[in-house]
Amino acid sequence: MLKISKAGKNLFLGNNVVIEEGVVIGNNVKIGHNVVIYKDTVLGNNVTVLDNTVLGRFPTPSKTSTTKILKDIGPLKIDDD
């Protein structure tokens, strides 16, 4: 499922890539296999996303986790490399 809002030139997509609506991708971006990119994520120019990566989703802590959960941190933005 690919619903890219805006993509630059020279985009490489691996196999089994899922991209939600609202994602913006710059020029010369490489996205590996089995990648999921959630809505409103922005990838700048010359970014490489390695295989089996999940971007734009806050991790779900386990029931026994003592990690403080941040809320309303906004969408993920990865600047130009």
mmCIF file of the N, C-alpha and C atoms, coordinates in Angstrom:
data_MODEL
# 
_entry.id   MODEL 
# 
loop_
_atom_site.group_PDB 
_atom_site.id 
_atom_site.type_symbol 
_atom_site.label_atom_id 
_atom_site.label_alt_id 
_atom_site.label_comp_id 
_atom_site.label_asym_id 
_atom_site.label_entity_id 
_atom_site.label_seq_id 
_atom_site.pdbx_PDB_ins_code 
_atom_site.Cartn_x 
_atom_site.Cartn_y 
_atom_site.Cartn_z 
_atom_site.occupancy 
_atom_site.B_iso_or_equiv 
_atom_site.pdbx_formal_charge 
_atom_site.auth_seq_id 
_atom_site.auth_comp_id 
_atom_site.auth_asym_id 
_atom_site.auth_atom_id 
_atom_site.pdbx_PDB_model_num 
ATOM 1   N N  . MET A 1 1  ? 0.856  -1.171 0.000  1.00 0.00 ? 1  MET A N  1 
ATOM 2   C CA . MET A 1 1  ? 0.000  0.000  0.000  1.00 0.00 ? 1  MET A CA 1 
ATOM 3   C C  . MET A 1 1  ? 0.902  1.234  0.000  1.00 0.00 ? 1  MET A C  1 
ATOM 4   N N  . LEU A 1 2  ? 0.863  1.985  -1.073 1.00 0.00 ? 2  LEU A N  1 
ATOM 5   C CA . LEU A 1 2  ? 1.661  3.193  -1.182 1.00 0.00 ? 2  LEU A CA 1 
ATOM 6   C C  . LEU A 1 2  ? 0.738  4.385  -1.395 1.00 0.00 ? 2  LEU A C  1 
ATOM 7   N N  . LYS A 1 3  ? 0.777  5.317  -0.462 1.00 0.00 ? 3  LYS A N  1 
ATOM 8   C CA . LYS A 1 3  ? -0.048 6.522  -0.552 1.00 0.00 ? 3  LYS A CA 1 
ATOM 9   C C  . LYS A 1 3  ? 0.826  7.738  -0.278 1.00 0.00 ? 3  LYS A C  1 
ATOM 10  N N  . ILE A 1 4  ? 1.899  7.873  -1.019 1.00 0.00 ? 4  ILE A N  1 
ATOM 11  C CA . ILE A 1 4  ? 2.853  8.952  -0.826 1.00 0.00 ? 4  ILE A CA 1 
ATOM 12  C C  . ILE A 1 4  ? 2.222  10.271 -1.275 1.00 0.00 ? 4  ILE A C  1 
ATOM 13  N N  . SER A 1 5  ? 2.276  11.298 -0.422 1.00 0.00 ? 5  SER A N  1 
ATOM 14  C CA . SER A 1 5  ? 1.740  12.607 -0.796 1.00 0.00 ? 5  SER A CA 1 
ATOM 15  C C  . SER A 1 5  ? 2.656  13.313 -1.779 1.00 0.00 ? 5  SER A C  1 
ATOM 16  N N  . LYS A 1 6  ? 3.953  13.197 -1.548 1.00 0.00 ? 6  LYS A N  1 
ATOM 17  C CA . LYS A 1 6  ? 4.914  13.869 -2.419 1.00 0.00 ? 6  LYS A CA 1 
ATOM 18  C C  . LYS A 1 6  ? 6.213  13.083 -2.392 1.00 0.00 ? 6  LYS A C  1 
ATOM 19  N N  . ALA A 1 7  ? 6.750  12.780 -3.577 1.00 0.00 ? 7  ALA A N  1 
ATOM 20  C CA . ALA A 1 7  ? 8.015  12.049 -3.661 1.00 0.00 ? 7  ALA A CA 1 
ATOM 21  C C  . ALA A 1 7  ? 8.931  12.742 -4.655 1.00 0.00 ? 7  ALA A C  1 
ATOM 22  N N  . GLY A 1 8  ? 10.204 12.837 -4.297 1.00 0.00 ? 8  GLY A N  1 
ATOM 23  C CA . GLY A 1 8  ? 11.195 13.448 -5.169 1.00 0.00 ? 8  GLY A CA 1 
ATOM 24  C C  . GLY A 1 8  ? 11.696 12.481 -6.232 1.00 0.00 ? 8  GLY A C  1 
ATOM 25  N N  . LYS A 1 9  ? 12.776 12.868 -6.886 1.00 0.00 ? 9  LYS A N  1 
ATOM 26  C CA . LYS A 1 9  ? 13.378 12.060 -7.950 1.00 0.00 ? 9  LYS A CA 1 
ATOM 27  C C  . LYS A 1 9  ? 14.270 10.969 -7.354 1.00 0.00 ? 9  LYS A C  1 
ATOM 28  N N  . ASN A 1 10 ? 14.476 9.911  -8.127 1.00 0.00 ? 10 ASN A N  1 
ATOM 29  C CA . ASN A 1 10 ? 15.380 8.819  -7.770 1.00 0.00 ? 10 ASN A CA 1 
ATOM 30  C C  . ASN A 1 10 ? 14.988 8.124  -6.467 1.00 0.00 ? 10 ASN A C  1 
ATOM 31  N N  . LEU A 1 11 ? 13.732 7.753  -6.348 1.00 0.00 ? 11 LEU A N  1 
ATOM 32  C CA . LEU A 1 11 ? 13.248 7.020  -5.178 1.00 0.00 ? 11 LEU A CA 1 
ATOM 33  C C  . LEU A 1 11 ? 13.407 5.529  -5.432 1.00 0.00 ? 11 LEU A C  1 
ATOM 34  N N  . PHE A 1 12 ? 14.100 4.832  -4.523 1.00 0.00 ? 12 PHE A N  1 
ATOM 35  C CA . PHE A 1 12 ? 14.227 3.383  -4.596 1.00 0.00 ? 12 PHE A CA 1 
ATOM 36  C C  . PHE A 1 12 ? 13.378 2.771  -3.493 1.00 0.00 ? 12 PHE A C  1 
ATOM 37  N N  . LEU A 1 13 ? 12.488 1.845  -3.867 1.00 0.00 ? 13 LEU A N  1 
ATOM 38  C CA . LEU A 1 13 ? 11.654 1.140  -2.891 1.00 0.00 ? 13 LEU A CA 1 
ATOM 39  C C  . LEU A 1 13 ? 11.964 -0.342 -2.931 1.00 0.00 ? 13 LEU A C  1 
ATOM 40  N N  . GLY A 1 14 ? 12.236 -0.920 -1.755 1.00 0.00 ? 14 GLY A N  1 
ATOM 41  C CA . GLY A 1 14 ? 12.432 -2.355 -1.658 1.00 0.00 ? 14 GLY A CA 1 
ATOM 42  C C  . GLY A 1 14 ? 11.093 -3.080 -1.719 1.00 0.00 ? 14 GLY A C  1 
ATOM 43  N N  . ASN A 1 15 ? 11.126 -4.372 -1.489 1.00 0.00 ? 15 ASN A N  1 
ATOM 44  C CA . ASN A 1 15 ? 9.913  -5.188 -1.489 1.00 0.00 ? 15 ASN A CA 1 
ATOM 45  C C  . ASN A 1 15 ? 9.163  -5.032 -0.169 1.00 0.00 ? 15 ASN A C  1 
ATOM 46  N N  . ASN A 1 16 ? 7.850  -5.181 -0.235 1.00 0.00 ? 16 ASN A N  1 
ATOM 47  C CA . ASN A 1 16 ? 7.001  -5.206 0.957  1.00 0.00 ? 16 ASN A CA 1 
ATOM 48  C C  . ASN A 1 16 ? 7.079  -3.909 1.762  1.00 0.00 ? 16 ASN A C  1 
ATOM 49  N N  . VAL A 1 17 ? 6.981  -2.783 1.078  1.00 0.00 ? 17 VAL A N  1 
ATOM 50  C CA . VAL A 1 17 ? 7.019  -1.468 1.710  1.00 0.00 ? 17 VAL A CA 1 
ATOM 51  C C  . VAL A 1 17 ? 5.588  -0.951 1.859  1.00 0.00 ? 17 VAL A C  1 
ATOM 52  N N  . VAL A 1 18 ? 5.256  -0.440 3.047  1.00 0.00 ? 18 VAL A N  1 
ATOM 53  C CA . VAL A 1 18 ? 3.943  0.144  3.297  1.00 0.00 ? 18 VAL A CA 1 
ATOM 54  C C  . VAL A 1 18 ? 4.149  1.615  3.664  1.00 0.00 ? 18 VAL A C  1 
ATOM 55  N N  . ILE A 1 19 ? 3.486  2.496  2.921  1.00 0.00 ? 19 ILE A N  1 
ATOM 56  C CA . ILE A 1 19 ? 3.592  3.935  3.173  1.00 0.00 ? 19 ILE A CA 1 
ATOM 57  C C  . ILE A 1 19 ? 2.181  4.504  3.271  1.00 0.00 ? 19 ILE A C  1 
ATOM 58  N N  . GLU A 1 20 ? 1.878  5.134  4.401  1.00 0.00 ? 20 GLU A N  1 
ATOM 59  C CA . GLU A 1 20 ? 0.557  5.701  4.614  1.00 0.00 ? 20 GLU A CA 1 
ATOM 60  C C  . GLU A 1 20 ? 0.435  7.086  3.981  1.00 0.00 ? 20 GLU A C  1 
ATOM 61  N N  . GLU A 1 21 ? -0.804 7.606  3.981  1.00 0.00 ? 21 GLU A N  1 
ATOM 62  C CA . GLU A 1 21 ? -1.075 8.939  3.446  1.00 0.00 ? 21 GLU A CA 1 
ATOM 63  C C  . GLU A 1 21 ? -0.295 10.012 4.188  1.00 0.00 ? 21 GLU A C  1 
ATOM 64  N N  . GLY A 1 22 ? -0.011 11.092 3.491  1.00 0.00 ? 22 GLY A N  1 
ATOM 65  C CA . GLY A 1 22 ? 0.607  12.237 4.127  1.00 0.00 ? 22 GLY A CA 1 
ATOM 66  C C  . GLY A 1 22 ? 2.115  12.165 4.251  1.00 0.00 ? 22 GLY A C  1 
ATOM 67  N N  . VAL A 1 23 ? 2.735  11.139 3.705  1.00 0.00 ? 23 VAL A N  1 
ATOM 68  C CA . VAL A 1 23 ? 4.192  10.990 3.777  1.00 0.00 ? 23 VAL A CA 1 
ATOM 69  C C  . VAL A 1 23 ? 4.832  11.809 2.655  1.00 0.00 ? 23 VAL A C  1 
ATOM 70  N N  . VAL A 1 24 ? 5.895  12.536 2.995  1.00 0.00 ? 24 VAL A N  1 
ATOM 71  C CA . VAL A 1 24 ? 6.639  13.331 2.021  1.00 0.00 ? 24 VAL A CA 1 
ATOM 72  C C  . VAL A 1 24 ? 8.050  12.774 1.955  1.00 0.00 ? 24 VAL A C  1 
ATOM 73  N N  . ILE A 1 25 ? 8.515  12.500 0.730  1.00 0.00 ? 25 ILE A N  1 
ATOM 74  C CA . ILE A 1 25 ? 9.830  11.885 0.527  1.00 0.00 ? 25 ILE A CA 1 
ATOM 75  C C  . ILE A 1 25 ? 10.640 12.760 -0.420 1.00 0.00 ? 25 ILE A C  1 
ATOM 76  N N  . GLY A 1 26 ? 11.879 13.063 -0.011 1.00 0.00 ? 26 GLY A N  1 
ATOM 77  C CA . GLY A 1 26 ? 12.760 13.914 -0.809 1.00 0.00 ? 26 GLY A CA 1 
ATOM 78  C C  . GLY A 1 26 ? 13.409 13.181 -1.974 1.00 0.00 ? 26 GLY A C  1 
ATOM 79  N N  . ASN A 1 27 ? 14.429 13.804 -2.563 1.00 0.00 ? 27 ASN A N  1 
ATOM 80  C CA . ASN A 1 27 ? 15.168 13.246 -3.698 1.00 0.00 ? 27 ASN A CA 1 
ATOM 81  C C  . ASN A 1 27 ? 16.223 12.251 -3.228 1.00 0.00 ? 27 ASN A C  1 
ATOM 82  N N  . ASN A 1 28 ? 16.522 11.281 -4.076 1.00 0.00 ? 28 ASN A N  1 
ATOM 83  C CA . ASN A 1 28 ? 17.599 10.306 -3.847 1.00 0.00 ? 28 ASN A CA 1 
ATOM 84  C C  . ASN A 1 28 ? 17.414 9.536  -2.536 1.00 0.00 ? 28 ASN A C  1 
ATOM 85  N N  . VAL A 1 29 ? 16.206 9.084  -2.278 1.00 0.00 ? 29 VAL A N  1 
ATOM 86  C CA . VAL A 1 29 ? 15.898 8.339  -1.053 1.00 0.00 ? 29 VAL A CA 1 
ATOM 87  C C  . VAL A 1 29 ? 15.842 6.844  -1.370 1.00 0.00 ? 29 VAL A C  1 
ATOM 88  N N  . LYS A 1 30 ? 16.452 6.051  -0.494 1.00 0.00 ? 30 LYS A N  1 
ATOM 89  C CA . LYS A 1 30 ? 16.438 4.594  -0.625 1.00 0.00 ? 30 LYS A CA 1 
ATOM 90  C C  . LYS A 1 30 ? 15.684 4.011  0.560  1.00 0.00 ? 30 LYS A C  1 
ATOM 91  N N  . ILE A 1 31 ? 14.657 3.230  0.270  1.00 0.00 ? 31 ILE A N  1 
ATOM 92  C CA . ILE A 1 31 ? 13.859 2.589  1.309  1.00 0.00 ? 31 ILE A CA 1 
ATOM 93  C C  . ILE A 1 31 ? 13.991 1.089  1.129  1.00 0.00 ? 31 ILE A C  1 
ATOM 94  N N  . GLY A 1 32 ? 14.514 0.421  2.149  1.00 0.00 ? 32 GLY A N  1 
ATOM 95  C CA . GLY A 1 32 ? 14.784 -1.012 2.081  1.00 0.00 ? 32 GLY A CA 1 
ATOM 96  C C  . GLY A 1 32 ? 13.531 -1.870 2.138  1.00 0.00 ? 32 GLY A C  1 
ATOM 97  N N  . HIS A 1 33 ? 13.737 -3.167 2.259  1.00 0.00 ? 33 HIS A N  1 
ATOM 98  C CA . HIS A 1 33 ? 12.659 -4.151 2.276  1.00 0.00 ? 33 HIS A CA 1 
ATOM 99  C C  . HIS A 1 33 ? 11.948 -4.162 3.632  1.00 0.00 ? 33 HIS A C  1 
ATOM 100 N N  . ASN A 1 34 ? 10.648 -4.479 3.604  1.00 0.00 ? 34 ASN A N  1 
ATOM 101 C CA . ASN A 1 34 ? 9.829  -4.654 4.820  1.00 0.00 ? 34 ASN A CA 1 
ATOM 102 C C  . ASN A 1 34 ? 9.799  -3.405 5.698  1.00 0.00 ? 34 ASN A C  1 
ATOM 103 N N  . VAL A 1 35 ? 9.633  -2.247 5.079  1.00 0.00 ? 35 VAL A N  1 
ATOM 104 C CA . VAL A 1 35 ? 9.600  -0.975 5.794  1.00 0.00 ? 35 VAL A CA 1 
ATOM 105 C C  . VAL A 1 35 ? 8.152  -0.495 5.883  1.00 0.00 ? 35 VAL A C  1 
ATOM 106 N N  . VAL A 1 36 ? 7.793  0.085  7.038  1.00 0.00 ? 36 VAL A N  1 
ATOM 107 C CA . VAL A 1 36 ? 6.491  0.720  7.227  1.00 0.00 ? 36 VAL A CA 1 
ATOM 108 C C  . VAL A 1 36 ? 6.726  2.175  7.604  1.00 0.00 ? 36 VAL A C  1 
ATOM 109 N N  . ILE A 1 37 ? 6.082  3.089  6.878  1.00 0.00 ? 37 ILE A N  1 
ATOM 110 C CA . ILE A 1 37 ? 6.204  4.518  7.167  1.00 0.00 ? 37 ILE A CA 1 
ATOM 111 C C  . ILE A 1 37 ? 4.797  5.048  7.421  1.00 0.00 ? 37 ILE A C  1 
ATOM 112 N N  . TYR A 1 38 ? 4.579  5.551  8.633  1.00 0.00 ? 38 TYR A N  1 
ATOM 113 C CA . TYR A 1 38 ? 3.261  6.024  9.044  1.00 0.00 ? 38 TYR A CA 1 
ATOM 114 C C  . TYR A 1 38 ? 3.016  7.462  8.598  1.00 0.00 ? 38 TYR A C  1 
ATOM 115 N N  . LYS A 1 39 ? 1.742  7.855  8.656  1.00 0.00 ? 39 LYS A N  1 
ATOM 116 C CA . LYS A 1 39 ? 1.287  9.139  8.120  1.00 0.00 ? 39 LYS A CA 1 
ATOM 117 C C  . LYS A 1 39 ? 2.067  10.334 8.677  1.00 0.00 ? 39 LYS A C  1 
ATOM 118 N N  . ASP A 1 40 ? 2.164  11.346 7.834  1.00 0.00 ? 40 ASP A N  1 
ATOM 119 C CA . ASP A 1 40 ? 2.772  12.639 8.155  1.00 0.00 ? 40 ASP A CA 1 
ATOM 120 C C  . ASP A 1 40 ? 4.278  12.590 8.403  1.00 0.00 ? 40 ASP A C  1 
ATOM 121 N N  . THR A 1 41 ? 4.926  11.484 8.087  1.00 0.00 ? 41 THR A N  1 
ATOM 122 C CA . THR A 1 41 ? 6.380  11.395 8.198  1.00 0.00 ? 41 THR A CA 1 
ATOM 123 C C  . THR A 1 41 ? 7.013  12.134 7.020  1.00 0.00 ? 41 THR A C  1 
ATOM 124 N N  . VAL A 1 42 ? 8.125  12.818 7.275  1.00 0.00 ? 42 VAL A N  1 
ATOM 125 C CA . VAL A 1 42 ? 8.845  13.546 6.229  1.00 0.00 ? 42 VAL A CA 1 
ATOM 126 C C  . VAL A 1 42 ? 10.272 13.010 6.176  1.00 0.00 ? 42 VAL A C  1 
ATOM 127 N N  . LEU A 1 43 ? 10.694 12.582 4.990  1.00 0.00 ? 43 LEU A N  1 
ATOM 128 C CA . LEU A 1 43 ? 12.067 12.136 4.768  1.00 0.00 ? 43 LEU A CA 1 
ATOM 129 C C  . LEU A 1 43 ? 12.733 13.133 3.839  1.00 0.00 ? 43 LEU A C  1 
ATOM 130 N N  . GLY A 1 44 ? 13.853 13.714 4.271  1.00 0.00 ? 44 GLY A N  1 
ATOM 131 C CA . GLY A 1 44 ? 14.565 14.696 3.457  1.00 0.00 ? 44 GLY A CA 1 
ATOM 132 C C  . GLY A 1 44 ? 15.313 14.047 2.305  1.00 0.00 ? 44 GLY A C  1 
ATOM 133 N N  . ASN A 1 45 ? 16.170 14.809 1.656  1.00 0.00 ? 45 ASN A N  1 
ATOM 134 C CA . ASN A 1 45 ? 16.967 14.328 0.522  1.00 0.00 ? 45 ASN A CA 1 
ATOM 135 C C  . ASN A 1 45 ? 18.104 13.419 0.990  1.00 0.00 ? 45 ASN A C  1 
ATOM 136 N N  . ASN A 1 46 ? 18.442 12.443 0.167  1.00 0.00 ? 46 ASN A N  1 
ATOM 137 C CA . ASN A 1 46 ? 19.586 11.554 0.377  1.00 0.00 ? 46 ASN A CA 1 
ATOM 138 C C  . ASN A 1 46 ? 19.478 10.723 1.658  1.00 0.00 ? 46 ASN A C  1 
ATOM 139 N N  . VAL A 1 47 ? 18.264 10.369 2.052  1.00 0.00 ? 47 VAL A N  1 
ATOM 140 C CA . VAL A 1 47 ? 18.036 9.558  3.250  1.00 0.00 ? 47 VAL A CA 1 
ATOM 141 C C  . VAL A 1 47 ? 17.985 8.086  2.847  1.00 0.00 ? 47 VAL A C  1 
ATOM 142 N N  . THR A 1 48 ? 18.586 7.230  3.671  1.00 0.00 ? 48 THR A N  1 
ATOM 143 C CA . THR A 1 48 ? 18.515 5.789  3.480  1.00 0.00 ? 48 THR A CA 1 
ATOM 144 C C  . THR A 1 48 ? 17.797 5.174  4.671  1.00 0.00 ? 48 THR A C  1 
ATOM 145 N N  . VAL A 1 49 ? 16.748 4.405  4.397  1.00 0.00 ? 49 VAL A N  1 
ATOM 146 C CA . VAL A 1 49 ? 15.995 3.697  5.429  1.00 0.00 ? 49 VAL A CA 1 
ATOM 147 C C  . VAL A 1 49 ? 16.328 2.218  5.266  1.00 0.00 ? 49 VAL A C  1 
ATOM 148 N N  . LEU A 1 50 ? 16.910 1.621  6.288  1.00 0.00 ? 50 LEU A N  1 
ATOM 149 C CA . LEU A 1 50 ? 17.340 0.227  6.202  1.00 0.00 ? 50 LEU A CA 1 
ATOM 150 C C  . LEU A 1 50 ? 16.167 -0.743 6.311  1.00 0.00 ? 50 LEU A C  1 
ATOM 151 N N  . ASP A 1 51 ? 16.406 -1.990 5.930  1.00 0.00 ? 51 ASP A N  1 
ATOM 152 C CA . ASP A 1 51 ? 15.390 -3.042 5.965  1.00 0.00 ? 51 ASP A CA 1 
ATOM 153 C C  . ASP A 1 51 ? 14.759 -3.183 7.355  1.00 0.00 ? 51 ASP A C  1 
ATOM 154 N N  . ASN A 1 52 ? 13.474 -3.581 7.358  1.00 0.00 ? 52 ASN A N  1 
ATOM 155 C CA . ASN A 1 52 ? 12.734 -3.905 8.593  1.00 0.00 ? 52 ASN A CA 1 
ATOM 156 C C  . ASN A 1 52 ? 12.611 -2.734 9.555  1.00 0.00 ? 52 ASN A C  1 
ATOM 157 N N  . THR A 1 53 ? 12.414 -1.535 9.021  1.00 0.00 ? 53 THR A N  1 
ATOM 158 C CA . THR A 1 53 ? 12.305 -0.327 9.833  1.00 0.00 ? 53 THR A CA 1 
ATOM 159 C C  . THR A 1 53 ? 10.857 0.148  9.900  1.00 0.00 ? 53 THR A C  1 
ATOM 160 N N  . VAL A 1 54 ? 10.464 0.686  11.048 1.00 0.00 ? 54 VAL A N  1 
ATOM 161 C CA . VAL A 1 54 ? 9.158  1.315  11.224 1.00 0.00 ? 54 VAL A CA 1 
ATOM 162 C C  . VAL A 1 54 ? 9.413  2.771  11.587 1.00 0.00 ? 54 VAL A C  1 
ATOM 163 N N  . LEU A 1 55 ? 8.836  3.693  10.814 1.00 0.00 ? 55 LEU A N  1 
ATOM 164 C CA . LEU A 1 55 ? 9.026  5.126  11.040 1.00 0.00 ? 55 LEU A CA 1 
ATOM 165 C C  . LEU A 1 55 ? 7.688  5.811  11.297 1.00 0.00 ? 55 LEU A C  1 
ATOM 166 N N  . GLY A 1 56 ? 7.689  6.770  12.217 1.00 0.00 ? 56 GLY A N  1 
ATOM 167 C CA . GLY A 1 56 ? 6.522  7.599  12.433 1.00 0.00 ? 56 GLY A CA 1 
ATOM 168 C C  . GLY A 1 56 ? 5.491  7.047  13.395 1.00 0.00 ? 56 GLY A C  1 
ATOM 169 N N  . ARG A 1 57 ? 5.840  6.032  14.114 1.00 0.00 ? 57 ARG A N  1 
ATOM 170 C CA . ARG A 1 57 ? 4.917  5.469  15.099 1.00 0.00 ? 57 ARG A CA 1 
ATOM 171 C C  . ARG A 1 57 ? 5.646  5.370  16.432 1.00 0.00 ? 57 ARG A C  1 
ATOM 172 N N  . PHE A 1 58 ? 5.023  5.889  17.460 1.00 0.00 ? 58 PHE A N  1 
ATOM 173 C CA . PHE A 1 58 ? 5.631  5.833  18.780 1.00 0.00 ? 58 PHE A CA 1 
ATOM 174 C C  . PHE A 1 58 ? 5.572  4.402  19.290 1.00 0.00 ? 58 PHE A C  1 
ATOM 175 N N  . PRO A 1 59 ? 6.651  3.865  19.859 1.00 0.00 ? 59 PRO A N  1 
ATOM 176 C CA . PRO A 1 59 ? 6.645  2.482  20.339 1.00 0.00 ? 59 PRO A CA 1 
ATOM 177 C C  . PRO A 1 59 ? 5.646  2.272  21.479 1.00 0.00 ? 59 PRO A C  1 
ATOM 178 N N  . THR A 1 60 ? 5.099  1.096  21.543 1.00 0.00 ? 60 THR A N  1 
ATOM 179 C CA . THR A 1 60 ? 4.191  0.733  22.626 1.00 0.00 ? 60 THR A CA 1 
ATOM 180 C C  . THR A 1 60 ? 5.000  0.051  23.718 1.00 0.00 ? 60 THR A C  1 
ATOM 181 N N  . PRO A 1 61 ? 5.035  0.625  24.927 1.00 0.00 ? 61 PRO A N  1 
ATOM 182 C CA . PRO A 1 61 ? 5.825  0.008  25.999 1.00 0.00 ? 61 PRO A CA 1 
ATOM 183 C C  . PRO A 1 61 ? 5.127  -1.236 26.555 1.00 0.00 ? 61 PRO A C  1 
ATOM 184 N N  . SER A 1 62 ? 5.914  -2.100 27.132 1.00 0.00 ? 62 SER A N  1 
ATOM 185 C CA . SER A 1 62 ? 5.334  -3.286 27.771 1.00 0.00 ? 62 SER A CA 1 
ATOM 186 C C  . SER A 1 62 ? 4.639  -2.877 29.067 1.00 0.00 ? 62 SER A C  1 
ATOM 187 N N  . LYS A 1 63 ? 3.844  -3.766 29.617 1.00 0.00 ? 63 LYS A N  1 
ATOM 188 C CA . LYS A 1 63 ? 3.102  -3.477 30.843 1.00 0.00 ? 63 LYS A CA 1 
ATOM 189 C C  . LYS A 1 63 ? 4.033  -3.183 32.022 1.00 0.00 ? 63 LYS A C  1 
ATOM 190 N N  . THR A 1 64 ? 5.218  -3.759 32.011 1.00 0.00 ? 64 THR A N  1 
ATOM 191 C CA . THR A 1 64 ? 6.149  -3.575 33.131 1.00 0.00 ? 64 THR A CA 1 
ATOM 192 C C  . THR A 1 64 ? 7.170  -2.461 32.892 1.00 0.00 ? 64 THR A C  1 
ATOM 193 N N  . SER A 1 65 ? 7.035  -1.750 31.779 1.00 0.00 ? 65 SER A N  1 
ATOM 194 C CA . SER A 1 65 ? 7.991  -0.701 31.444 1.00 0.00 ? 65 SER A CA 1 
ATOM 195 C C  . SER A 1 65 ? 7.886  0.479  32.409 1.00 0.00 ? 65 SER A C  1 
ATOM 196 N N  . THR A 1 66 ? 9.040  1.046  32.766 1.00 0.00 ? 66 THR A N  1 
ATOM 197 C CA . THR A 1 66 ? 9.071  2.243  33.609 1.00 0.00 ? 66 THR A CA 1 
ATOM 198 C C  . THR A 1 66 ? 9.371  3.495  32.786 1.00 0.00 ? 66 THR A C  1 
ATOM 199 N N  . THR A 1 67 ? 9.413  3.331  31.474 1.00 0.00 ? 67 THR A N  1 
ATOM 200 C CA . THR A 1 67 ? 9.695  4.448  30.581 1.00 0.00 ? 67 THR A CA 1 
ATOM 201 C C  . THR A 1 67 ? 8.531  5.429  30.574 1.00 0.00 ? 67 THR A C  1 
ATOM 202 N N  . LYS A 1 68 ? 8.860  6.703  30.705 1.00 0.00 ? 68 LYS A N  1 
ATOM 203 C CA . LYS A 1 68 ? 7.833  7.741  30.667 1.00 0.00 ? 68 LYS A CA 1 
ATOM 204 C C  . LYS A 1 68 ? 7.416  7.954  29.213 1.00 0.00 ? 68 LYS A C  1 
ATOM 205 N N  . ILE A 1 69 ? 6.108  7.956  28.969 1.00 0.00 ? 69 ILE A N  1 
ATOM 206 C CA . ILE A 1 69 ? 5.588  8.104  27.627 1.00 0.00 ? 69 ILE A CA 1 
ATOM 207 C C  . ILE A 1 69 ? 5.399  9.579  27.301 1.00 0.00 ? 69 ILE A C  1 
ATOM 208 N N  . LEU A 1 70 ? 6.017  10.020 26.214 1.00 0.00 ? 70 LEU A N  1 
ATOM 209 C CA . LEU A 1 70 ? 5.843  11.393 25.754 1.00 0.00 ? 70 LEU A CA 1 
ATOM 210 C C  . LEU A 1 70 ? 4.609  11.447 24.869 1.00 0.00 ? 70 LEU A C  1 
ATOM 211 N N  . LYS A 1 71 ? 3.822  12.484 25.015 1.00 0.00 ? 71 LYS A N  1 
ATOM 212 C CA . LYS A 1 71 ? 2.633  12.629 24.187 1.00 0.00 ? 71 LYS A CA 1 
ATOM 213 C C  . LYS A 1 71 ? 2.750  13.907 23.368 1.00 0.00 ? 71 LYS A C  1 
ATOM 214 N N  . ASP A 1 72 ? 2.091  13.907 22.243 1.00 0.00 ? 72 ASP A N  1 
ATOM 215 C CA . ASP A 1 72 ? 2.063  15.075 21.368 1.00 0.00 ? 72 ASP A CA 1 
ATOM 216 C C  . ASP A 1 72 ? 3.461  15.549 20.970 1.00 0.00 ? 72 ASP A C  1 
ATOM 217 N N  . ILE A 1 73 ? 4.285  14.619 20.514 1.00 0.00 ? 73 ILE A N  1 
ATOM 218 C CA . ILE A 1 73 ? 5.625  14.996 20.092 1.00 0.00 ? 73 ILE A CA 1 
ATOM 219 C C  . ILE A 1 73 ? 5.669  15.417 18.620 1.00 0.00 ? 73 ILE A C  1 
ATOM 220 N N  . GLY A 1 74 ? 4.552  15.293 17.934 1.00 0.00 ? 74 GLY A N  1 
ATOM 221 C CA . GLY A 1 74 ? 4.468  15.706 16.534 1.00 0.00 ? 74 GLY A CA 1 
ATOM 222 C C  . GLY A 1 74 ? 4.966  14.641 15.582 1.00 0.00 ? 74 GLY A C  1 
ATOM 223 N N  . PRO A 1 75 ? 4.816  14.879 14.294 1.00 0.00 ? 75 PRO A N  1 
ATOM 224 C CA . PRO A 1 75 ? 5.231  13.893 13.287 1.00 0.00 ? 75 PRO A CA 1 
ATOM 225 C C  . PRO A 1 75 ? 6.754  13.778 13.185 1.00 0.00 ? 75 PRO A C  1 
ATOM 226 N N  . LEU A 1 76 ? 7.196  12.655 12.664 1.00 0.00 ? 76 LEU A N  1 
ATOM 227 C CA . LEU A 1 76 ? 8.623  12.406 12.487 1.00 0.00 ? 76 LEU A CA 1 
ATOM 228 C C  . LEU A 1 76 ? 9.130  13.154 11.260 1.00 0.00 ? 76 LEU A C  1 
ATOM 229 N N  . LYS A 1 77 ? 10.274 13.844 11.420 1.00 0.00 ? 77 LYS A N  1 
ATOM 230 C CA . LYS A 1 77 ? 10.918 14.512 10.303 1.00 0.00 ? 77 LYS A CA 1 
ATOM 231 C C  . LYS A 1 77 ? 12.397 14.170 10.328 1.00 0.00 ? 77 LYS A C  1 
ATOM 232 N N  . ILE A 1 78 ? 12.863 13.575 9.240  1.00 0.00 ? 78 ILE A N  1 
ATOM 233 C CA . ILE A 1 78 ? 14.289 13.259 9.087  1.00 0.00 ? 78 ILE A CA 1 
ATOM 234 C C  . ILE A 1 78 ? 14.841 14.221 8.043  1.00 0.00 ? 78 ILE A C  1 
ATOM 235 N N  . ASP A 1 79 ? 15.754 15.086 8.470  1.00 0.00 ? 79 ASP A N  1 
ATOM 236 C CA . ASP A 1 79 ? 16.302 16.118 7.579  1.00 0.00 ? 79 ASP A CA 1 
ATOM 237 C C  . ASP A 1 79 ? 17.234 15.517 6.552  1.00 0.00 ? 79 ASP A C  1 
ATOM 238 N N  . ASP A 1 80 ? 17.653 16.345 5.598  1.00 0.00 ? 80 ASP A N  1 
ATOM 239 C CA . ASP A 1 80 ? 18.564 15.932 4.537  1.00 0.00 ? 80 ASP A CA 1 
ATOM 240 C C  . ASP A 1 80 ? 19.831 15.337 5.140  1.00 0.00 ? 80 ASP A C  1 
ATOM 241 N N  . ASP A 1 81 ? 20.347 14.323 4.457  1.00 0.00 ? 81 ASP A N  1 
ATOM 242 C CA . ASP A 1 81 ? 21.586 13.697 4.920  1.00 0.00 ? 81 ASP A CA 1 
ATOM 243 C C  . ASP A 1 81 ? 22.764 14.450 4.348  1.00 0.00 ? 81 ASP A C  1 
# 
